Amino acid sequence: MTVRDAGGGSESRPIYSIGAVATMLGVETATLRAWEDRYGVVVPARSVGGQRIYSRDDLERLRFVVDMVESGTTSADAHRLLAERLGDAASLSRPDPHGATIVVLLAERDRYAAELLEYFLRTEGYDVCVVFDPALASQTFAERRPELSIVELMIAEGGLELCARLAGEGAAPVLAMSALDLADEAFSVGASAFLAKPVVPLQFVSTVRDLLGSSALTRPSPEAMS
């Protein structure tokens, strides 16, 4: 499967399932489908299997709509305002200000890649558990109960199987990664997001923040918290 962004770029940018987007934004999947059908402003791409695939731009636009609705704007007016403002949105990601220790499980096949990704994650303040085989990944998951699991799909002995197992263990999201075009397969076994390798550091960190609910796109708006 190949997913391209609105500017014609490659599939190196993160993509998310509708379930992951609904969780990050705090809305029902039925609401996202209804907005898409009724207003046609945020229309995600489709995978080969027909699943909705949301880009980070889609997530940012939906965050705008959710914020507007939570502040009292009707969904119709929120989408109208979004349509008027498209093209003006800026990146809103910023570090988690709360300082809480968050455990991230990283299941990699390559030690150099693992070292680099671990560095990015620890720079963000996460407690990182690095493993190199599915059996140890499952054991570590059971012991540490991470808030996020990151799985390299080409890990020895079955990355897709590991992805499915971790996704089925609870509500914690799973970020699947691969240099191969395996996004459709990843989503079919329960992954919350897929990121193609080689990763761009900023894209990687932004995707992790999104899934953990610590970016501006996924944190509750001030109006919703008041």
WORAGI-V302431 format. One record per residue. N is the residue number from 1. PSI is psi in radians with two decimals (999 if undefined). NEAR is the number of other ideal C-beta (glycine too) atoms within 8 Angstrom. D_CENTER is the distance of its C-alpha to the mean C-alpha in Angstrom with 1 decimal. Layout:
BEGIN
n={N:N}
psi={PSI:PSI}
near={NEAR:NEAR}
d_center={D_CENTER:D_CENTER}
END
This chain:
BEGIN
n={1:2:3:4:5:6:7:8:9:10:11:12:13:14:15:16:17:18:19:20:21:22:23:24:25:26:27:28:29:30:31:32:33:34:35:36:37:38:39:40:41:42:43:44:45:46:47:48:49:50:51:52:53:54:55:56:57:58:59:60:61:62:63:64:65:66:67:68:69:70:71:72:73:74:75:76:77:78:79:80:81:82:83:84:85:86:87:88:89:90:91:92:93:94:95:96:97:98:99:100:101:102:103:104:105:106:107:108:109:110:111:112:113:114:115:116:117:118:119:120:121:122:123:124:125:126:127:128:129:130:131:132:133:134:135:136:137:138:139:140:141:142:143:144:145:146:147:148:149:150:151:152:153:154:155:156:157:158:159:160:161:162:163:164:165:166:167:168:169:170:171:172:173:174:175:176:177:178:179:180:181:182:183:184:185:186:187:188:189:190:191:192:193:194:195:196:197:198:199:200:201:202:203:204:205:206:207:208:209:210:211:212:213:214:215:216:217:218:219:220:221:222:223:224:225:226}
psi={2.40:2.21:2.21:2.55:3.07:-0.42:0.09:0.27:-3.13:-3.11:0.33:-0.21:2.66:2.58:2.64:2.61:2.82:-0.59:-0.71:-0.73:-0.76:-0.74:-0.78:-0.60:-0.21:0.60:2.92:2.59:-0.58:-0.60:-0.75:-0.72:-0.72:-0.74:-0.73:-0.83:-0.69:-0.69:-0.49:0.45:-0.83:1.82:1.83:2.79:2.94:2.47:3.02:-0.61:0.07:0.09:2.53:2.31:2.00:2.35:3.01:-0.52:-0.73:-0.75:-0.75:-0.72:-0.69:-0.58:-0.71:-0.81:-0.80:-0.76:-0.73:-0.78:-0.72:-0.41:0.02:-0.05:2.50:2.72:-0.61:-0.80:-0.62:-0.74:-0.59:-0.76:-0.69:-0.78:-0.61:-0.51:-0.04:2.38:-0.26:-0.08:2.45:2.83:2.32:0.08:2.46:2.75:2.73:2.10:-0.12:-0.39:0.19:2.56:2.15:2.24:2.25:2.23:2.19:1.91:1.83:2.85:-0.36:2.17:-0.58:-0.81:-0.72:-0.72:-0.73:-0.82:-0.68:-0.70:-0.81:-0.75:-0.75:-0.53:-0.54:-0.08:0.17:2.60:1.95:2.25:1.96:2.25:2.78:0.19:2.65:-0.65:-0.80:-0.57:-0.80:-0.70:-0.78:-0.69:-0.78:-0.59:-0.69:-0.33:1.13:2.67:-0.32:2.41:2.37:2.14:2.14:2.04:-0.28:0.26:2.55:2.50:0.30:1.56:-0.65:-0.71:-0.71:-0.77:-0.81:-0.71:-0.80:-0.67:-0.55:-0.12:-0.33:-2.79:-0.16:2.31:2.76:2.18:2.02:2.48:2.55:2.65:-0.24:2.84:1.36:0.37:-0.80:-0.76:-0.68:-0.81:-0.58:-0.42:0.09:0.09:2.53:-0.49:2.78:2.41:2.19:2.54:2.68:2.47:2.59:2.16:-0.81:-0.70:-0.72:-0.88:-0.71:-0.70:-0.76:-0.80:-0.72:-0.86:-0.48:-0.05:0.43:0.13:2.88:-0.38:-0.44:-0.25:2.58:2.50:2.76:-0.64:-0.66:-0.45:-0.30:999}
near={8:5:11:8:9:5:4:5:7:6:10:10:10:12:13:16:13:13:8:13:14:13:9:13:11:8:8:6:9:6:9:14:10:8:14:12:6:7:9:6:11:11:5:11:9:7:13:5:7:5:11:12:15:13:15:13:9:12:16:12:13:14:13:13:15:12:11:12:11:9:8:4:9:6:11:7:9:13:12:8:11:14:8:6:9:9:4:5:10:4:5:10:10:6:7:11:5:5:5:5:6:12:12:15:15:13:14:14:9:7:7:6:11:12:8:8:13:11:8:11:12:9:6:11:9:11:7:10:11:8:11:11:9:14:7:9:16:11:8:12:13:7:6:9:8:12:7:14:14:14:16:13:14:8:16:7:7:8:15:11:10:14:16:10:10:15:11:6:7:4:3:11:12:14:16:15:12:14:6:6:8:11:15:11:9:14:14:8:11:10:14:13:15:14:14:12:8:5:11:7:7:6:13:12:11:13:13:15:14:17:13:12:8:10:12:8:12:13:8:6:10:6:8:9:6:4}
d_center={17.5:17.2:14.9:16.3:15.4:18.1:20.0:20.4:18.4:17.3:14.2:13.2:10.5:6.8:6.6:5.1:7.9:10.1:10.1:6.6:7.5:10.8:10.1:8.3:11.3:13.9:15.3:16.4:15.2:18.8:18.7:16.0:18.2:21.3:20.2:19.4:22.8:24.8:23.8:22.2:20.6:16.9:17.1:14.2:15.2:16.2:15.9:19.2:19.1:18.7:15.2:13.4:10.7:9.1:9.0:8.1:11.8:11.6:9.2:11.9:14.6:13.8:13.6:17.0:18.3:17.3:19.0:22.0:22.4:22.3:24.9:27.2:26.6:26.8:23.9:26.2:27.0:23.4:22.6:25.9:25.1:21.7:23.6:26.1:23.7:21.5:21.8:22.4:18.9:18.2:15.2:14.9:12.9:15.2:15.6:15.7:19.3:20.1:20.7:19.9:19.5:16.1:16.3:13.9:15.0:15.0:16.7:18.0:21.0:22.1:23.5:23.4:19.7:19.1:21.3:19.6:16.0:17.7:19.4:16.3:14.9:18.4:19.0:16.3:18.4:16.5:18.7:17.8:19.2:19.7:21.0:22.2:22.9:21.5:24.4:23.9:20.1:21.0:23.8:21.8:19.1:22.1:23.7:21.0:18.6:15.5:12.9:10.3:11.3:10.7:12.9:14.8:15.9:19.3:20.2:23.8:24.6:21.5:17.9:17.1:19.4:17.8:14.3:16.1:18.1:15.5:13.4:16.8:17.9:16.3:13.6:11.6:8.1:8.4:6.7:9.5:11.3:14.6:17.2:18.1:16.9:15.4:12.3:14.5:15.8:12.5:11.4:15.1:15.1:12.3:9.1:5.9:4.4:7.2:8.6:12.4:15.0:16.7:13.9:14.6:14.5:13.4:10.4:9.6:10.3:8.5:5.0:6.6:8.1:5.5:4.6:8.4:9.4:11.4:10.8:13.3:10.9:10.1:13.3:16.2:18.6:22.0:23.6:21.6:22.6:26.2}
END
